[in-house]
Each structure stands twice: as structure tokens, then as C-alpha cells.
Amino acid sequence: MIAKLRPLATIGCLILSSFHACYSYAQQVEPIRVGVLAFTHPDNVAKRWQPTIDRIAVDLNKPFELIALTPSELDSKVAQGKLDFLITNALTGVSYKKDYGTTSLLTLVPQGNNQPTQAVGSALVTRSEQQVNSFSDLKSLRAVSTDKQAFGGFQIFAGEMAHNDLNPFNDFKALSFVGFPQQKLLSLVANGKADIAILPTCVLENAVKKGDIAANSLKVVLTKAAPTFHCKTSSELYPYYSFSKLGKTDHRLATDVIRSLLTIEPTEPAAVIGRYDSWSATVNDSHVFKLLKQLQQWPFVTNWTTIFRSALPWAVVIAIFLLLGYIHHLRVKRLVVLRTRDLQSEIQQHTQTQRALLEQTKQFYKAQRVLLTGEMASGIAHELNQPLAGIRYLTQGCIYRLSDEQTELKEAMNKAIQQVDRAQSTIKRFRHFCQQPSVMSECYLNQVLEDTLSLMAAEFMRMQLTPEFKCETVELTADPSLLQQVFVNIIRNALDAMSQCPAPNLSISLSKQAQHAVIVFKDNGTGLSETALERLFFPFETSKENGLGLGMIICKRIIEEHSGEIVAANNHVDGSRVPGLTITITLPIKES
Amino acid sequence: MSNLYLVDDDQAVLDSLTWMLNGLGYEPQGHLSADSFLKQAELQNEGIAILDVQMPGMDGSALLSHLTKSQSPIAVIMLSGHGNIAMAVQAIQKGALDFLEKPVDGDKLAVLLEQAKLQTKLNMQQKVERDALADKLKALTPREHEVMEKVLEGKLNKVIAAELNIAQRTLELHRQKVMQKMQVSNVAELAFLMGKST
């Protein structure tokens, strides 16, 4: 009743506190708290034990408070030391003794039993037609129980199975926990929804006595001999409830309480409602310890809270490490993203440069092809022109030698001349067609040279050569693509001339002199013989195996088109010949 | 009859052109290169040269420049296989009589050769006169040269005498000497003579 009123009293106190500071409540001594373990509804449990507590309260003339608690609530209350006494089953009592240093004071002597050491066990209840003769028969059965932590209902039998190297969670066909009341389990088995129920001893007997269940419909199987016990059991028997005190509880108070409890007679309401005969001194609970040990080897009864508490600092440290690791991971990821972006833009830039270079190279070759075609046409025209000129001169010479009477011959020869002229006009048209008009624009000569060098970078690399390059800024009017042709031709010739050279060296310089830009290409290759030098700028003159012999004539033509001059000379030092050729290009700078 | 020189690096073309010119009644001398021409030709005499522009070594236009520079009286006709306007203008500016495309028509060439004959004669005459004038001028003393310059400027004797800071009588003597050495009888003639040479 006090327990029921307590919330009201507390609320009342809170309301009154402003006036009386809970005068009446504060006057009273702090109530002594007795916790009791409850698997079923706490109110039911409280009803059972309230008369007992009331009896003590009357004897000691002290306020007592009964608090019915679920296993987890009880754990936390005991851990916090908020209780003074405990009424628990033997197993919980033993485990609190181990974990929290509680002291077992008394053991309950159940109704109709004079052996407190053998007060409770597990009974496997099944339908009477079901044959269960050994533990191996359990495998094919669907089992039900009340609660994982129920002492008689489940844990004792779990210990029994462990003793036989079985695991209740694996060695039943199915195992489910359906909660209280225990009669529910009996009806589940009776109507075939489950095959077997794990229950505390005497539940079936009590139900039959009460008439809830027909006497022969259900039976207890795998029974063990227990001559002193009045119910059938499937397991060893253990002490039932124990009355314990917490470590902090005053021993005089405990003595008073024990004295009071020991005086309870079986006929008193406290004993009748509490369903017990009496309390006795604590009995030997060593086999409960054994059971506890056996059960603790299984994870399902592991004291998770304790493990959690002890593991908490480690868990926090691990969490911090993981967090730090994660932060580090995020940072690295971010860096990777940034670096990837940088790299990507770099690659893109590189690709662009490469594409531009490729485009430039393509343009260059296209221009070269056009120039070569033009120059070839020009060369062929020249080569054909010479014999045609010869024919024409000879024919006309003949005409001059003919007498006036030889008109027929004269006519024929004049026709021959006409044919020559016709051939020549064709050649001329052909040459015109192939000529590429230059496109003059303002440009920087140094830029053109630099572009040319980058265009030829790959070839330099192959030769393992770094050209010496000196230049000034020179602006002039020219066709940059044509000039590039000239530079590439000259440089390529130089590279060819140096292909056998152990230490190739190419120097290129661009300087500005008065009205001229002077570009000098100097190599240390084979140079040229005097005759080759004389015929350097003539078409179809080549020293290369597959050369067309048009490169230098193109150069000369282009430079002349720019009103410039191109001169080639073998290298000389102090008047004596040294290897290599120097090509000097002079281009006028027209002041605009 | 003035000398006619042909310069072309192609022997066949040279021969055929010689053949045609022979038909026209000329006796040309063929040269295969500018060098051989420069070595063998009488550069300071009347003559006509037909030069090919494209030649190895010294080419036609370089040879033309050389001739102009050395004040040769030789009249030059340029021939080119594939000439363009720029080349033609350059050649004419350097003093060539004409710039023709190869192969040249015999009749056209004949007309041009007649012109060239007159041209080289004229060149020669000018050259002779120039040489004569140069000789005369060389005979003048520096003082006489100075006096002549001032006379040509149209200054009066007394002004010149004052400028040169000499007596008028002395000046007159110098002036007389100048006239004598330059083989002229009056100032007008002197001015004409000097004017022609410049």
C-alpha cells in the first residue's frame, strides 16, 4: 500500500514543500527499502510479499517499503545501492553475492516442503501422449518458456541441458519465450501450439489442484527421483527464494529483520499469501554456484551490463580512435579529391597543348606538301623548259638558214615552234596553278622560332640534343607558316648532318641589326663539299637517299619572297675548315 | 661589230641559242658560268651579253650587278626560265636593257640586239667621255678645282677672290688655267661638260 501511495505522497510533498518543506514526510525516518525480483507484473509480486514486509514493519516499528522490480531494474538499483534488502531467487541471489557483495541471510521454506535446499526445479511438461524418454528426443520438439531469466522456468533446465552438452537455443526444434502467467504455457502445450513447456516445478500440480487443467492431459517428462519433494521434477532441485542484505545495510537492522522473519508461522497471513511455510537460516548454495558457473559460460546469461560498464572506457577510446581515423580518412579523401582535380586540369591542359601541337604539326605538313608540290612543279617546269628552249632555238635557227623559196619547210618549222610554245604555255599554267600565294601578316620572328623549336622538340629529344637558342624580340611583316617551313627544313638538314656526330651541337641565334633581322643556324655536322655548296639552292639536288632535293630551294624561294637573303657556308675557325655548316638568313624589317 | 656573249649553265641551250644567233648572222661567244665569262670577256669594251638568271655560283643578276658596278659598257639582256615581275623590275633597275622569258623568239631578240648595239656604243661613248673628263679633272690642282666649283656656282670673280681670300688677279689666272685644262672656251661650255657627267 505504501508503495502505491508513494508517488502520491511524493507529489503531495512537492506541492506542500513550498509551505512545510514536506514536514510530515521529513519527520518520518527514511523507509527501509526491500527489493523483490519480479518476472510477472510487479503488482502481483508486490501483493505476494507485502504482508511479509508489513509483518516486519510492525515488529520493528519502522517504515518498510516493498519495491517490485524487473531483473534489469533490480540490477541497476542494486548497483546504485538504493536498496537495503532483497528477495530474489537463489540464482540471482548468488550472482549478486558475486557481483555486488550482497549477503544471503535467509532461505525460504516453500509450502508443503520441509527441505529448503530442494525447493524448486524445472519440469518439462508435455501432452500425455507425447513420448520423451531422453534428451535426444527434445530435438524434434517446439519448446516454450516464460523468460530467459526465469529461474525455475528456464535457467535450471538450461543448466541441466548444459550438463548434458546441449544448448537449449540450438537443441530444440524451436524455442520461444512467451512471458507470464505460467498457466498460459500449459494451455499452449495442451492445445498443441507447442510440444513442450519448460516450467518451474509444481506449476502443473498446482494447476491440476485448482482444476485449470485436466488431470491426465499433461505430464512431466524426463523426471528425476526426488523422494523428499512433493512435485515431479525434470532437473536437480535448488533452494528457492533467499532474503539478502546489501553490503551497506546495518547488521543490527539485519539482525532485527531476521529475528522478525524467523518468527513467521505457516498459518500467518504473511506466509499464506507469500506461499511459504517459513524462513530458515541460509542453506548450502554451492550447487547454485555451480549452476551459475555453468550458465555463465553461455552468452545468453552473460551479465551484459557489467561487461558493458567495464568495456565502456575501451569502447569510448576505440570510438575516439575510429572517429579520428574517420576524420583522417575524410581529410585524405578531400586531399585526394583536390589532387585529382589538379591532376585532371593538368592532364586537360597537357592534352590541349598536345592537341595544339599536333594541329600545328599537321598544318606544317600540309603547308610543306603544298610547297613541295609547287616546288616540284616549278622544278619539272624548269627541267622541261630547258630542252624546249633548245628545240625552239634550233628550229628558229634553221628557219633563218632557209632560203626564201623553201616556204614549205619554213611553214612546218614555224608550226614546230608553235607546238613548243603550246607546250610551254601548258607548263607555265601548271606552275601557276601550283604556286601558293603567301599570306603576309605582322608577326614576332622570335615567336615563330620558338614555335618551330617546340614543334621539333621530339626530334631533338631523339638526338639527345638541346639546341642553344639566343633571341631578341623582332617584329616584322612575314608569312609565319612559310618561315616555319624554312626553319624546320634548315634544322632538319642540320640534324641529318649531325646524325653520326658523337656530340651534336646546334646553335640558333636571332639578332636585330639596323634594318635587318639576322638568323643564324650553326651545326657541327658533316658540312658540304664546295660543289654541293654551290648547288645547294638548286632543285632536285640532294645528298639524302630518299630526298627530293627541294627543301633548300623552297627555303630560298620563301626567303626571297620576303625580300631577304639566305647564305650557306662551311664553318671556319681562324681560316681553317672545321666540321659543320652555318646558314644565315637576313630578313629586312620594314618600318611601318 | 661588237662582241656578243652568251652565259648559260646548260650546254645544250647554249649551243642551240648559238645556232639560232648564227642563223641571224651573229657570232656569239658561249660561257657556261659567270666566272668563265668574267675571265674571258673584254669587260671594258663594247659588247652585248645575254645572261641566264638561274645559274649555279654567281647567278645572272649578281653578274649584272658586277658589270654595272665595274662601269662596263656592255649592254645586258636578261633571260629567265620562270621570271616574275619583281625580278624584271630589279634587272631593269640594275641597268639591264630588257628582261625576257626563255625561250626568247629569234625575231624579238634580233630587234633587241640592234637596240643593244646602239646602247653599248652609247655606253662606250659615255665611258670615253667620262674617262676624258676624269682625266681633265685629274689635271686640276686642288686650288683650281675649288675655283671651278665656285665659278660653276655662278659667282663673280671678286666674290670668289674674297671668299678664297686671294687677289682678284690671282683668281683670274687660276680661272684661265681651269678653262685651258678643261678645254672649254667659256663658263657655259664648262657647265655643260660637268653637267653631262653627273
HADDOCK unambig.tbl for C-alpha pairs under 7 A between the chains (distance, minus, plus):
assign (segid A and resid 382 and name CA) (segid B and resid 81 and name CA) 6.43 0.50 0.50
assign (segid A and resid 385 and name CA) (segid B and resid 81 and name CA) 6.76 0.50 0.50
assign (segid A and resid 386 and name CA) (segid B and resid 13 and name CA) 6.52 0.50 0.50
assign (segid A and resid 389 and name CA) (segid B and resid 13 and name CA) 6.68 0.50 0.50
assign (segid A and resid 389 and name CA) (segid B and resid 102 and name CA) 6.56 0.50 0.50
assign (segid A and resid 389 and name CA) (segid B and resid 103 and name CA) 4.63 0.50 0.50
assign (segid A and resid 390 and name CA) (segid B and resid 12 and name CA) 6.50 0.50 0.50
assign (segid A and resid 390 and name CA) (segid B and resid 13 and name CA) 4.83 0.50 0.50
assign (segid A and resid 390 and name CA) (segid B and resid 16 and name CA) 5.24 0.50 0.50
assign (segid A and resid 390 and name CA) (segid B and resid 17 and name CA) 7.00 0.50 0.50
assign (segid A and resid 392 and name CA) (segid B and resid 103 and name CA) 6.97 0.50 0.50
assign (segid A and resid 393 and name CA) (segid B and resid 16 and name CA) 5.35 0.50 0.50
assign (segid A and resid 393 and name CA) (segid B and resid 17 and name CA) 5.29 0.50 0.50
assign (segid A and resid 393 and name CA) (segid B and resid 20 and name CA) 5.44 0.50 0.50
assign (segid A and resid 394 and name CA) (segid B and resid 16 and name CA) 5.06 0.50 0.50
assign (segid A and resid 394 and name CA) (segid B and resid 19 and name CA) 6.24 0.50 0.50
assign (segid A and resid 394 and name CA) (segid B and resid 20 and name CA) 5.87 0.50 0.50
assign (segid A and resid 396 and name CA) (segid B and resid 20 and name CA) 6.03 0.50 0.50
assign (segid A and resid 396 and name CA) (segid B and resid 106 and name CA) 6.51 0.50 0.50
assign (segid A and resid 397 and name CA) (segid B and resid 19 and name CA) 5.66 0.50 0.50
assign (segid A and resid 397 and name CA) (segid B and resid 20 and name CA) 3.50 0.50 0.50
assign (segid A and resid 397 and name CA) (segid B and resid 21 and name CA) 6.81 0.50 0.50
assign (segid A and resid 397 and name CA) (segid B and resid 23 and name CA) 5.07 0.50 0.50
assign (segid A and resid 400 and name CA) (segid B and resid 23 and name CA) 5.02 0.50 0.50
assign (segid A and resid 400 and name CA) (segid B and resid 24 and name CA) 6.19 0.50 0.50
assign (segid A and resid 401 and name CA) (segid B and resid 23 and name CA) 5.49 0.50 0.50
assign (segid A and resid 534 and name CA) (segid B and resid 56 and name CA) 6.01 0.50 0.50
assign (segid A and resid 534 and name CA) (segid B and resid 57 and name CA) 5.38 0.50 0.50
assign (segid A and resid 535 and name CA) (segid B and resid 56 and name CA) 5.85 0.50 0.50
